[in-house]
Amino acid sequence: MNNTQSQSQRPHHTQVKMPLKVVLLGMDDRFQELLKKVFNGPLRGFCCVTEGETADFAIFDMDSQGTYKLWLDFKKRIDLPAIVLSLSETHFPDTICVLKPLQILDLSEALEKIKSRVDRQKQRSEKRSLMDRSPQIKREVLTHLSNQPDRATFTAAELSRRTPDTIGFCGDIEDKWYQQEKLPDKLIYTPELHLQGIIARAIVEVKSTNRPILLRGLGRDIVVFIGGRYVYTSMPTQQMRAICNITFEKRYIEFLFKRNHSFNTSLLRSKAMKSERFLWNISLWTSRGRLPLGTDIDMPFDLSAWPNLTRLTRTPHALQLAALWYRQTISLRATFILLNIPQRYIYTFYSACHQQGLVRGRKRIEMRSEVLTARPEKGIMSRLLGFLKHKVKV
């Protein structure tokens, strides 16, 4: 292995939070020790050597005798991605070839690529596990796969993938909380005890009385006026977002409402925001990857109307989610399986739609009998696994 690269040629890699686990196959002890030194030195933090089925991927020396058969047995038994080392270019499914003599830069680039493949493999395994635990969810997913119009949602809305403020709107809750079978308390919030519920209540009251309401005691005043259609505040965005994270006691909420105030509505209106947009942002900042209390992630639902995303803040993949949910019945769990979208994005967008009154619960859809009878179970599952393999991307 050539380890004489100059400092400028060395790869500038960022260490992953958890090193990948690699199993070394088809190589002698001397070559294994050499790779271990590299992983403990120039490529520290990329991966650590392990044994057997605990590995995330494998590295094969394809020039050793019998390694090809070893690779076939490995793929049949474990089916993990692999890096193959060879003197000549080789092309095997789900592998990355690194030519000998090994260069640190070439190996580091291969490890970066293999990390993406490992992440995809873990996502596929997670989604298979979700379906295996719930026959109803499996039927729901297969039903949607059998509907041709749904295919458009997989590639729709590329512009909705990114937003300048992803963490601010969708939170930074660790992935481990989303991977639990039962929805943990950490992913649930009570809107009525947050600014979201307070603003929503004020809007309803102003609509019914047609008299403005002043919310005082939050640092800066918030005024809801003109039939609840407008909201004004001079509160900075950063402060508003921080208040959205606060849980208020019910007895304190009553002290926030100040009535019978007179305002220059013409002046306020020129500086105010439409209440729909204001409450939409408040809902996003309050949810931040969580769901309203009482949400059933296995309950099928649809959207009664298309959210006005030309005027409202678009979270990542908002258009894809709206396209799937509008006039189509599906659950949150099945949404995660069908679309390659982190659950925090799904939950945040759902919470905002729920606040707007767009979410309608529906009876669970059942897979049509002709779909089940036309294809044997093996064919259906092959189709499903093929879908997961091609649609799960990082």
N, C-alpha and C positions, 0 to 999 in steps of 0.2 A: 504494500500500500504506500502510495506516494504521500508523504506528510511534510513536504518541503515547500509548501505554498508560502508566498510572502504574506505579510499581514494584510495588505490590501486585497489579496485574493481570497482570504478566508471568508466563509459564509457568515453573514450577519443574521443569525437566526434568533428568534425569541423563544425562550423556554416555555414549554407548555405547563399548565398548572399540575397535571398529573402525567408523568411519563408513560408512554405506551409500553406495553409488555410484549416482548418479542421472543420467539423461540428460534434457535439457530439449528438448521438441519442440513445434512449432506456435506459437512465439512469436518476436517480433522481438528484435534485439540489445539494445535498451534494457531490455526486460523481463527478458531473461536476465541482464544485468549487475545488475539490481536484486535478483533472487533470489540471485545469487552473493554479493552484499554481505550479505544476510540470513543465508546459510549460514556466512559468515565472521564474523558478528557475533552478533546475538541468539540464533541457533540453531546456534552453533558446536558441532561434535561430532556433530550429527545425521547429516549426509551431506556428500559432496563431489561436484562436478559432473564427469562423465566423458563419454566418447563411445562410441557403438556398442554392441556386444554384451557389453561388460564390465560394463554397468550391472546393478544389482540391481532397480531399478524406474525408472519414467519419470514425468515431470510434463508434462501436456499443457495448453495453453491452448485450450479447446474453442470459444472464440468467434472464433478465427481461421478464415479461409476454407480449406476443404480439410482441417481437422484431423481430422474424423471418419474420413475415408478413410485418413489417416495413422495413426490409432489402430488401425483394422482391419488395416492392413498390418503394423503393429508387433506386434499380438497373434498374427497368423498366423506371423510370422517368428521371434519371440522368446518370446512368451507369458509376460510378466512382469506383476506387478501395477502399478497406476498411480494417481497422483493427478490428477484433472481439475479445472481451474480454470474457473469459468463464472459468468456473471451470473445464471443461473437454475439451479435444481436439476436435475441430470442423473443418470440411472441406467444405467450400463453394467456388464457383468459384470467382476468382479475389479477394481473401481475405487473410489476414495473421492473424493467431490465436496467441493470447498472453494469457497465462494461469494466472489465479488468484491464490493466491494473487499476485498483480502486483509487479514486480521488475523493478527498474529504468533501469538496464542493458538490460533486455528483451524488454522493451518498446522502448529504444533507438535503438536497433538492428532492431526492426520492423519498426521504422520510417525511418531508412536508406533504408530498402527494399522497403517501400512504395514510397519513393522519386523516385526510379528508375521506378516504375510502373506509377507514375504520369507523369514523363517525357515521357514515351512511349505513354501514353494516349494523351498528348499534341501534340506529333509528328503525331499521327494518325489523330487527329482532324485537324491539319494544312494541311496534305496531302489530306484529304477529301475535305476541303474547296477549295484547289487549283483545284481539279478536278471538283467540283461543279460549279466553276466560268468559267471553260473552257471545253465545250463539246468536242473540238478537242483533248485536252490533255487526257480526259477520254478515248476517242476512241483509242488514241495512246497507253496508258497504257494497256488497255484491249487486244489490238492486240499483244503486247509483251508478256503478260501473256498467250496468247493462243499458243505461239511458244515454243515447248518443248526445243529446244537447249538453249534458254535464261535462263532456270532454273539453268544452271551451274554457271552463273555469281553471283548468290546470295551467294554461299558458296566458291567461288574461291578465291585464293590468300590470305590466312590468314596471310602470312608473310608480306603482304603489308599494314597491318593495322597500324603499328607503324613505326616511324622514330625518331632518336635521336633529330631532329631539326624541329619538327612539326611547332612551332610558327615561326621560322625563315623562313621557306619556305611557309607556308600557312597563316601566319598572325594571328592577334588576334582581328579582327573586331568583334564587338558585334553582337550577334545573331539577335537582333531586326532589323538590317539593311537588313538581308536576308529574313525576314518574310514579307516584304512589297510586295504588288502585282506587282507594277511597279519597275523596277530596279533603285535604287537611284544612284545619281551621285557619292556617296562615294564608290560604288562598280565598278566604271568605271575608266579606265586610258588610256592614249594615248601612246602606245609604242614608237612612233617616238620621243617623247619628253623626253624619259628616256634613261639610259645607254643601255637598251635592243635594242632600235631602232638605237642608235649610232653604237653599235657593229655590228648589222645586216647590216647596210649600209656600214660599212668598209669592211665587208666580201664580199659583193656583188661587191664592187669596185675592191678589190684585185683579185677576180676571173676573172673579165673582163680585167684588165690591167696586171695582173701577176706581179705587183710591190707592195712591202710591204707598209703598212701605219702605221704611229706612231700616237697614240692618246696621246696628252700631255696637261696637265692642270687639271688633276683629282687627283693630289697628287703623284701618281706613273704612269710611262708610261705604255701603253698597245700597243703591237705590233701585227699586223695581217699580216701573211706572208705565203709563199709557196701556192699560188693560193687560199688563204682564208681558207685553211684547218687547220691552226694552229694559236693559240693565246698565246702570252706570256705576263706575268706581274708579278712583284714582290709584287704586292699589297696584303696585308693581307685580309683574307676572311671577317673579321669584317668590314674593311674599304670599301671593295667592296659592301657588303650588304647595308651599309649606303648610298653609292652613288646611288644604285639602287632606293632608295626612293626619290631621288631628281628629280624635274621637271626642265628641261633646257629650256631656251629661244632659239628659232630657230637661232637667230643671233649669239648667243654664241657658238652653236654647230659647226659652220663653223670654228671657231678659234681652235677647238680641233684637226682637221685633219692636220697632218704634212706629206708631201710627199717628195719624192726624197731623202730619207735617205738610207744609206747602212748599212747592218747588217751582222754579222756572223751567217748565218741561221743554220749552223751545230750546233753551240753552243746553240743557242736559242731553236732549235728543241728538244734537250735533256731535256730541262726544260719546254717546252711548253705543252699546253693541246689541244686536238682536238677541233676545233671550234664548232662542234656540241654539245659536252658536255659542253663547256664553255658557249655558248649561251643558252643552256637548263637551266643551273643554274641561269644565269642572268634573264631569263624569270620568273623562280619561285620566285626569290627574288623581282622582280619588281611587279609581280601580287599580291602575298601574299593575296589571297582570292578575287581578283578583276578580272574583265573581260576587254578585249580590247575594245576600243571605237567602236561602231557599232555592237556589238554582240546582237543578238536577242535570248533570252533564250527560245523562243517558236519555233524557226526554227529547223526542223529536220536536222541532219547531220550524217556523219559517218567518220571513219578514213580511209584514202587511203592506209595506211600501218601500221604495228604494230610498236610502238615505241621501240627502242632498249634499253629496261629497264635493260638488263644485264650490260650495260656500263653507262647508264644515271641514275641520282639520282631518286630514287623511292619515291614519296610522299605517304602518307597514302592512301591505297585502289587503287593505280595506276593500278595494274593488273586487279582488278575487273572492273574498268572503261574502260580500254583498251579492255577487253573481251566483254563488252557490246557494245562499240562503233565501234569495228572493223567489217566492212561489215554488220552492222545493223544500220538502220536509226532510230534516236531518238533525241528528243530535250533535252536541259539541264533541263527544268522544269520536264519533264517526268522521267529523270534520277534520280532526287532527290526523286520522288515518288516511283520509283521501287526499288532503293537501299538505304539501311540505312547508308547513308554517309553524313556528314555535308557538306553544300553547299560550304564552303570555300575550302574544299579539291577538290570538283568537279570543281570549277571555276579555281583553281590554275593549276590543271592538264590540263584542257581544254586550258588555256592560253599558256602553254608550247607546247602543241600539235599544236596549231594554229601558234605559232612562227615557228615551224618546217615545216609548210606547209602541215600538215597531215589532217586538217579539210576540209571536203567537204560538202557544203550545198546541201540538197536534197529536193525533193518535199515531202510534208507531206504524210505519209502513211495513208491509210484509213482502217478501220476495215473491214475484209472480210464480205460480206453479209451473207455467211452461218453461221458465228459465231453469228451474230445478230439474225438470224432467228431460229437457232437451239436452242437457249436458250432464255427464256423470260427475260425482263429487270430485274425483281426481282432476277432471278437466277444469272445474270451477276453481279449485285451489291453485292449480298451475297458473291460471289466468290472474288470480289474485296476487300470487307471489311474484309473477312477472311484472304486474303493476307496481308493486312495492319497490322492486329492484330498479325500475326505470324512472319512477317518479320521486323517489327519496334522494334528494340532493342536498348538499351543504352549501 
